[in-house]
Amino acid sequence: MVQRSTYHRRLPTNTASNRTRLSRTPGNRIVYLYTKKVGKAPKSLCGVCPGRLRGVRAVGPKVLLRLCKTKKHVSRAYGGSTCAKCVCL
């Protein structure tokens, strides 16, 4: 028979704050592990380019405070705020 799993927290519905993944424990049980929300990388300041900036970590604002400087920007002029294509123009 298939082992059943239940949520540990009070929220019983499948919402964005209640995302989980299945994990097997050393005791051969299957349990839910709650995953963190994924952040979004910043957009370019030019407003023309549709995508997100490359080379910048896609994390939330609280995690961004704890990151080192090299993971928050790119080492060129306007790195971390404007994409490389728009800097060349």
N, CA, C and O atoms as CSV, one atom per row, in Angstrom:
chain,resi,resn,atom,element,x,y,z
A,1,MET,N,N,0.831,-1.185,0.000
A,1,MET,CA,C,0.000,0.000,0.000
A,1,MET,C,C,0.879,1.253,0.000
A,1,MET,O,O,1.980,1.253,0.552
A,2,VAL,N,N,0.386,2.300,-0.617
A,2,VAL,CA,C,1.131,3.550,-0.716
A,2,VAL,C,C,1.104,4.281,0.618
A,2,VAL,O,O,0.066,4.381,1.273
A,3,GLN,N,N,2.276,4.791,1.005
A,3,GLN,CA,C,2.328,5.540,2.257
A,3,GLN,C,C,1.723,6.918,2.056
A,3,GLN,O,O,2.014,7.585,1.062
A,4,ARG,N,N,0.892,7.348,2.979
A,4,ARG,CA,C,0.238,8.647,2.873
A,4,ARG,C,C,1.015,9.682,3.654
A,4,ARG,O,O,1.643,9.374,4.667
A,5,SER,N,N,0.966,10.915,3.173
A,5,SER,CA,C,1.656,12.010,3.848
A,5,SER,C,C,0.659,13.092,4.180
A,5,SER,O,O,-0.301,13.308,3.440
A,6,THR,N,N,0.879,13.773,5.284
A,6,THR,CA,C,0.015,14.878,5.685
A,6,THR,C,C,0.866,16.114,5.902
A,6,THR,O,O,2.055,16.027,6.206
A,7,TYR,N,N,0.228,17.273,5.737
A,7,TYR,CA,C,0.913,18.537,5.993
A,7,TYR,C,C,1.227,18.663,7.481
A,7,TYR,O,O,0.473,18.170,8.320
A,8,HIS,N,N,2.335,19.319,7.809
A,8,HIS,CA,C,2.687,19.539,9.207
A,8,HIS,C,C,2.117,20.845,9.727
A,8,HIS,O,O,1.810,20.967,10.913
A,9,ARG,N,N,1.974,21.820,8.844
A,9,ARG,CA,C,1.501,23.131,9.264
A,9,ARG,C,C,-0.022,23.175,9.231
A,9,ARG,O,O,-0.677,22.234,8.782
A,10,ARG,N,N,-0.564,24.274,9.711
A,10,ARG,CA,C,-2.019,24.379,9.813
A,10,ARG,C,C,-2.714,24.589,8.468
A,10,ARG,O,O,-3.883,24.239,8.313
A,11,LEU,N,N,-2.002,25.157,7.501
A,11,LEU,CA,C,-2.612,25.495,6.217
A,11,LEU,C,C,-2.821,24.228,5.384
A,11,LEU,O,O,-1.838,23.612,4.971
A,12,PRO,N,N,-4.071,23.817,5.122
A,12,PRO,CA,C,-4.298,22.542,4.449
A,12,PRO,C,C,-4.398,22.633,2.927
A,12,PRO,O,O,-4.583,21.608,2.272
A,13,THR,N,N,-4.282,23.830,2.344
A,13,THR,CA,C,-4.504,23.977,0.910
A,13,THR,C,C,-3.190,24.187,0.173
A,13,THR,O,O,-2.183,24.571,0.767
A,14,ASN,N,N,-3.218,23.932,-1.121
A,14,ASN,CA,C,-2.025,24.035,-1.962
A,14,ASN,C,C,-1.872,25.474,-2.443
A,14,ASN,O,O,-2.275,25.809,-3.557
A,15,THR,N,N,-1.294,26.309,-1.610
A,15,THR,CA,C,-1.099,27.716,-1.954
A,15,THR,C,C,0.386,27.986,-2.169
A,15,THR,O,O,1.219,27.101,-1.973
A,16,ALA,N,N,0.714,29.219,-2.574
A,16,ALA,CA,C,2.106,29.577,-2.861
A,16,ALA,C,C,2.975,29.525,-1.616
A,16,ALA,O,O,4.169,29.241,-1.711
A,17,SER,N,N,2.400,29.793,-0.453
A,17,SER,CA,C,3.187,29.769,0.778
A,17,SER,C,C,3.244,28.375,1.398
A,17,SER,O,O,3.877,28.187,2.437
A,18,ASN,N,N,2.592,27.402,0.774
A,18,ASN,CA,C,2.519,26.054,1.346
A,18,ASN,C,C,3.108,25.003,0.398
A,18,ASN,O,O,2.717,23.837,0.452
A,19,ARG,N,N,4.041,25.404,-0.466
A,19,ARG,CA,C,4.629,24.474,-1.425
A,19,ARG,C,C,5.524,23.463,-0.710
A,19,ARG,O,O,6.257,23.810,0.216
A,20,THR,N,N,5.451,22.224,-1.150
A,20,THR,CA,C,6.226,21.171,-0.509
A,20,THR,C,C,6.870,20.278,-1.557
A,20,THR,O,O,6.530,20.328,-2.739
A,21,ARG,N,N,7.812,19.456,-1.092
A,21,ARG,CA,C,8.363,18.385,-1.923
A,21,ARG,C,C,8.480,17.147,-1.053
A,21,ARG,O,O,8.598,17.247,0.169
A,22,LEU,N,N,8.448,15.993,-1.678
A,22,LEU,CA,C,8.536,14.737,-0.939
A,22,LEU,C,C,9.994,14.360,-0.722
A,22,LEU,O,O,10.829,14.553,-1.605
A,23,SER,N,N,10.293,13.827,0.443
A,23,SER,CA,C,11.647,13.410,0.769
A,23,SER,C,C,11.589,12.107,1.557
A,23,SER,O,O,10.684,11.891,2.363
A,24,ARG,N,N,12.568,11.247,1.308
A,24,ARG,CA,C,12.631,9.977,2.022
A,24,ARG,C,C,13.624,10.096,3.171
A,24,ARG,O,O,14.764,10.515,2.971
A,25,THR,N,N,13.197,9.733,4.360
A,25,THR,CA,C,14.033,9.831,5.553
A,25,THR,C,C,14.919,8.594,5.687
A,25,THR,O,O,14.669,7.591,5.019
A,26,PRO,N,N,15.952,8.643,6.539
A,26,PRO,CA,C,16.769,7.446,6.771
A,26,PRO,C,C,15.965,6.275,7.339
A,26,PRO,O,O,16.364,5.122,7.178
A,27,GLY,N,N,14.850,6.552,7.993
A,27,GLY,CA,C,13.986,5.491,8.504
A,27,GLY,C,C,13.020,4.967,7.469
A,27,GLY,O,O,12.092,4.231,7.805
A,28,ASN,N,N,13.223,5.336,6.202
A,28,ASN,CA,C,12.437,4.876,5.055
A,28,ASN,C,C,10.991,5.345,5.106
A,28,ASN,O,O,10.088,4.643,4.650
A,29,ARG,N,N,10.773,6.533,5.661
A,29,ARG,CA,C,9.447,7.143,5.605
A,29,ARG,C,C,9.471,8.241,4.553
A,29,ARG,O,O,10.531,8.793,4.257
A,30,ILE,N,N,8.329,8.560,3.993
A,30,ILE,CA,C,8.212,9.669,3.057
A,30,ILE,C,C,7.525,10.816,3.779
A,30,ILE,O,O,6.420,10.660,4.300
A,31,VAL,N,N,8.187,11.974,3.807
A,31,VAL,CA,C,7.649,13.136,4.515
A,31,VAL,C,C,7.653,14.336,3.573
A,31,VAL,O,O,8.361,14.352,2.566
A,32,TYR,N,N,6.851,15.338,3.919
A,32,TYR,CA,C,6.838,16.595,3.188
A,32,TYR,C,C,7.929,17.506,3.719
A,32,TYR,O,O,8.089,17.640,4.932
A,33,LEU,N,N,8.682,18.134,2.824
A,33,LEU,CA,C,9.610,19.198,3.187
A,33,LEU,C,C,9.083,20.483,2.570
A,33,LEU,O,O,8.796,20.528,1.374
A,34,TYR,N,N,8.956,21.515,3.370
A,34,TYR,CA,C,8.451,22.789,2.875
A,34,TYR,C,C,9.560,23.524,2.139
A,34,TYR,O,O,10.664,23.680,2.661
A,35,THR,N,N,9.263,23.973,0.926
A,35,THR,CA,C,10.253,24.671,0.113
A,35,THR,C,C,10.065,26.173,0.252
A,35,THR,O,O,8.974,26.654,0.554
A,36,LYS,N,N,11.142,26.897,0.026
A,36,LYS,CA,C,11.082,28.348,0.113
A,36,LYS,C,C,10.587,28.914,-1.210
A,36,LYS,O,O,10.711,28.271,-2.252
A,37,LYS,N,N,10.031,30.111,-1.165
A,37,LYS,CA,C,9.601,30.770,-2.386
A,37,LYS,C,C,10.828,31.208,-3.180
A,37,LYS,O,O,11.823,31.650,-2.606
A,38,VAL,N,N,10.749,31.084,-4.485
A,38,VAL,CA,C,11.854,31.533,-5.319
A,38,VAL,C,C,11.636,32.998,-5.666
A,38,VAL,O,O,10.516,33.417,-5.961
A,39,GLY,N,N,12.701,33.764,-5.627
A,39,GLY,CA,C,12.612,35.180,-5.955
A,39,GLY,C,C,12.742,35.396,-7.451
A,39,GLY,O,O,12.848,34.445,-8.225
A,40,LYS,N,N,12.732,36.657,-7.844
A,40,LYS,CA,C,12.906,37.013,-9.244
A,40,LYS,C,C,14.121,37.916,-9.367
A,40,LYS,O,O,14.371,38.767,-8.513
A,41,ALA,N,N,14.872,37.718,-10.445
A,41,ALA,CA,C,16.011,38.591,-10.706
A,41,ALA,C,C,15.479,39.956,-11.130
A,41,ALA,O,O,14.389,40.034,-11.697
A,42,PRO,N,N,16.223,41.037,-10.869
A,42,PRO,CA,C,15.733,42.366,-11.228
A,42,PRO,C,C,15.662,42.570,-12.732
A,42,PRO,O,O,16.382,41.925,-13.495
A,43,LYS,N,N,14.784,43.476,-13.148
A,43,LYS,CA,C,14.666,43.835,-14.554
A,43,LYS,C,C,15.626,44.967,-14.876
A,43,LYS,O,O,16.157,45.619,-13.977
A,44,SER,N,N,15.844,45.196,-16.164
A,44,SER,CA,C,16.729,46.269,-16.591
A,44,SER,C,C,16.048,47.620,-16.406
A,44,SER,O,O,14.833,47.738,-16.565
A,45,LEU,N,N,16.841,48.641,-16.068
A,45,LEU,CA,C,16.288,49.976,-15.844
A,45,LEU,C,C,15.846,50.659,-17.127
A,45,LEU,O,O,15.062,51.607,-17.078
A,46,CYS,N,N,16.338,50.192,-18.287
A,46,CYS,CA,C,15.993,50.868,-19.538
A,46,CYS,C,C,14.509,50.724,-19.851
A,46,CYS,O,O,13.929,51.608,-20.481
A,47,GLY,N,N,13.887,49.635,-19.427
A,47,GLY,CA,C,12.466,49.442,-19.671
A,47,GLY,C,C,12.150,48.889,-21.040
A,47,GLY,O,O,10.992,48.582,-21.323
A,48,VAL,N,N,13.150,48.751,-21.902
A,48,VAL,CA,C,12.924,48.256,-23.256
A,48,VAL,C,C,13.085,46.740,-23.310
A,48,VAL,O,O,12.290,46.050,-23.947
A,49,CYS,N,N,14.100,46.229,-22.650
A,49,CYS,CA,C,14.388,44.795,-22.692
A,49,CYS,C,C,13.362,44.029,-21.860
A,49,CYS,O,O,13.081,44.416,-20.726
A,50,PRO,N,N,12.797,42.943,-22.407
A,50,PRO,CA,C,11.728,42.236,-21.694
A,50,PRO,C,C,12.214,41.304,-20.593
A,50,PRO,O,O,11.476,41.041,-19.643
A,51,GLY,N,N,13.437,40.798,-20.700
A,51,GLY,CA,C,13.892,39.766,-19.776
A,51,GLY,C,C,14.446,40.304,-18.474
A,51,GLY,O,O,14.396,41.503,-18.199
A,52,ARG,N,N,14.980,39.382,-17.676
A,52,ARG,CA,C,15.594,39.722,-16.395
A,52,ARG,C,C,17.104,39.824,-16.579
A,52,ARG,O,O,17.656,39.330,-17.562
A,53,LEU,N,N,17.761,40.468,-15.623
A,53,LEU,CA,C,19.206,40.649,-15.705
A,53,LEU,C,C,19.937,39.338,-15.455
A,53,LEU,O,O,19.580,38.577,-14.555
A,54,ARG,N,N,20.966,39.080,-16.263
A,54,ARG,CA,C,21.799,37.901,-16.079
A,54,ARG,C,C,22.928,38.228,-15.108
A,54,ARG,O,O,23.396,39.366,-15.054
A,55,GLY,N,N,23.359,37.245,-14.353
A,55,GLY,CA,C,24.473,37.423,-13.443
A,55,GLY,C,C,24.088,37.930,-12.074
A,55,GLY,O,O,24.956,38.108,-11.219
A,56,VAL,N,N,22.795,38.171,-11.839
A,56,VAL,CA,C,22.322,38.641,-10.541
A,56,VAL,C,C,21.466,37.535,-9.941
A,56,VAL,O,O,20.600,36.985,-10.622
A,57,ARG,N,N,21.697,37.205,-8.683
A,57,ARG,CA,C,20.963,36.124,-8.035
A,57,ARG,C,C,19.480,36.457,-7.935
A,57,ARG,O,O,19.110,37.587,-7.615
A,58,ALA,N,N,18.639,35.475,-8.210
A,58,ALA,CA,C,17.193,35.647,-8.133
A,58,ALA,C,C,16.722,35.208,-6.759
A,58,ALA,O,O,16.365,34.047,-6.564
A,59,VAL,N,N,16.721,36.129,-5.809
A,59,VAL,CA,C,16.309,35.825,-4.442
A,59,VAL,C,C,15.381,36.926,-3.948
A,59,VAL,O,O,15.245,37.973,-4.581
A,60,GLY,N,N,14.750,36.677,-2.818
A,60,GLY,CA,C,13.863,37.661,-2.214
A,60,GLY,C,C,14.641,38.768,-1.521
A,60,GLY,O,O,15.861,38.675,-1.389
A,61,PRO,N,N,13.953,39.815,-1.076
A,61,PRO,CA,C,14.636,40.968,-0.497
A,61,PRO,C,C,15.372,40.677,0.805
A,61,PRO,O,O,16.403,41.295,1.071
A,62,LYS,N,N,14.871,39.754,1.622
A,62,LYS,CA,C,15.561,39.453,2.880
A,62,LYS,C,C,16.867,38.714,2.637
A,62,LYS,O,O,17.860,38.960,3.321
A,63,VAL,N,N,16.869,37.812,1.667
A,63,VAL,CA,C,18.086,37.073,1.347
A,63,VAL,C,C,19.084,37.985,0.641
A,63,VAL,O,O,20.295,37.823,0.792
A,64,LEU,N,N,18.573,38.945,-0.129
A,64,LEU,CA,C,19.427,39.870,-0.870
A,64,LEU,C,C,20.275,40.722,0.065
A,64,LEU,O,O,21.390,41.103,-0.292
A,65,LEU,N,N,19.767,41.024,1.254
A,65,LEU,CA,C,20.535,41.800,2.228
A,65,LEU,C,C,21.767,41.041,2.706
A,65,LEU,O,O,22.790,41.656,3.006
A,66,ARG,N,N,21.684,39.725,2.782
A,66,ARG,CA,C,22.782,38.920,3.303
A,66,ARG,C,C,23.771,38.466,2.236
A,66,ARG,O,O,24.817,37.907,2.566
A,67,LEU,N,N,23.457,38.698,0.955
A,67,LEU,CA,C,24.362,38.271,-0.108
A,67,LEU,C,C,25.574,39.191,-0.192
A,67,LEU,O,O,25.502,40.367,0.164
A,68,CYS,N,N,26.684,38.641,-0.667
A,68,CYS,CA,C,27.860,39.478,-0.862
A,68,CYS,C,C,27.694,40.295,-2.144
A,68,CYS,O,O,26.811,40.027,-2.959
A,69,LYS,N,N,28.560,41.294,-2.301
A,69,LYS,CA,C,28.421,42.261,-3.387
A,69,LYS,C,C,28.585,41.616,-4.763
A,69,LYS,O,O,27.946,42.043,-5.725
A,70,THR,N,N,29.435,40.592,-4.867
A,70,THR,CA,C,29.693,39.989,-6.172
A,70,THR,C,C,28.500,39.214,-6.708
A,70,THR,O,O,28.421,38.961,-7.910
A,71,LYS,N,N,27.569,38.833,-5.838
A,71,LYS,CA,C,26.390,38.097,-6.293
A,71,LYS,C,C,25.206,39.014,-6.568
A,71,LYS,O,O,24.155,38.557,-7.017
A,72,LYS,N,N,25.374,40.322,-6.297
A,72,LYS,CA,C,24.282,41.263,-6.511
A,72,LYS,C,C,24.481,42.152,-7.728
A,72,LYS,O,O,23.571,42.891,-8.105
A,73,HIS,N,N,25.657,42.094,-8.352
A,73,HIS,CA,C,25.887,42.935,-9.523
A,73,HIS,C,C,26.878,42.251,-10.452
A,73,HIS,O,O,27.470,41.228,-10.106
A,74,VAL,N,N,27.051,42.835,-11.649
A,74,VAL,CA,C,27.985,42.334,-12.640
A,74,VAL,C,C,29.119,43.346,-12.738
A,74,VAL,O,O,28.882,44.549,-12.629
A,75,SER,N,N,30.348,42.875,-12.943
A,75,SER,CA,C,31.500,43.781,-12.911
A,75,SER,C,C,31.697,44.484,-14.252
A,75,SER,O,O,32.616,44.150,-15.000
A,76,ARG,N,N,30.854,45.438,-14.551
A,76,ARG,CA,C,31.011,46.353,-15.682
A,76,ARG,C,C,30.205,47.597,-15.370
A,76,ARG,O,O,29.535,47.663,-14.340
A,77,ALA,N,N,30.264,48.570,-16.238
A,77,ALA,CA,C,29.527,49.812,-16.023
A,77,ALA,C,C,28.033,49.516,-16.014
A,77,ALA,O,O,27.536,48.791,-16.875
A,78,TYR,N,N,27.331,50.063,-15.062
A,78,TYR,CA,C,25.893,49.862,-14.865
A,78,TYR,C,C,25.542,48.394,-14.627
A,78,TYR,O,O,24.421,47.976,-14.915
A,79,GLY,N,N,26.478,47.612,-14.109
A,79,GLY,CA,C,26.231,46.195,-13.843
A,79,GLY,C,C,25.242,46.015,-12.707
A,79,GLY,O,O,25.391,46.632,-11.653
A,80,GLY,N,N,24.241,45.181,-12.906
A,80,GLY,CA,C,23.232,44.945,-11.885
A,80,GLY,C,C,22.020,45.833,-12.006
A,80,GLY,O,O,21.035,45.631,-11.296
A,81,SER,N,N,22.069,46.834,-12.905
A,81,SER,CA,C,20.897,47.686,-13.084
A,81,SER,C,C,20.463,47.767,-14.543
A,81,SER,O,O,19.272,47.900,-14.824
A,82,THR,N,N,21.413,47.687,-15.476
A,82,THR,CA,C,21.101,47.775,-16.897
A,82,THR,C,C,21.742,46.588,-17.608
A,82,THR,O,O,22.843,46.168,-17.255
A,83,CYS,N,N,21.053,46.053,-18.606
A,83,CYS,CA,C,21.585,44.890,-19.315
A,83,CYS,C,C,22.735,45.307,-20.235
A,83,CYS,O,O,22.868,46.480,-20.583
A,84,ALA,N,N,23.561,44.339,-20.621
A,84,ALA,CA,C,24.759,44.619,-21.408
A,84,ALA,C,C,24.420,45.175,-22.783
A,84,ALA,O,O,25.164,45.992,-23.324
A,85,LYS,N,N,23.307,44.739,-23.348
A,85,LYS,CA,C,22.926,45.195,-24.678
A,85,LYS,C,C,22.597,46.686,-24.677
A,85,LYS,O,O,22.937,47.403,-25.618
A,86,CYS,N,N,21.934,47.147,-23.616
A,86,CYS,CA,C,21.547,48.555,-23.551
A,86,CYS,C,C,22.726,49.462,-23.191
A,86,CYS,O,O,22.723,50.640,-23.547
A,87,VAL,N,N,23.730,48.931,-22.493
A,87,VAL,CA,C,24.917,49.731,-22.180
A,87,VAL,C,C,25.713,49.996,-23.452
A,87,VAL,O,O,26.298,51.069,-23.604
A,88,CYS,N,N,25.741,49.026,-24.369
A,88,CYS,CA,C,26.495,49.189,-25.616
A,88,CYS,C,C,25.851,50.200,-26.546
A,88,CYS,O,O,26.537,50.788,-27.382
A,89,LEU,N,N,24.551,50.416,-26.421
A,89,LEU,CA,C,23.862,51.350,-27.329
A,89,LEU,C,C,24.193,52.790,-27.041
A,89,LEU,O,O,23.691,53.686,-27.720
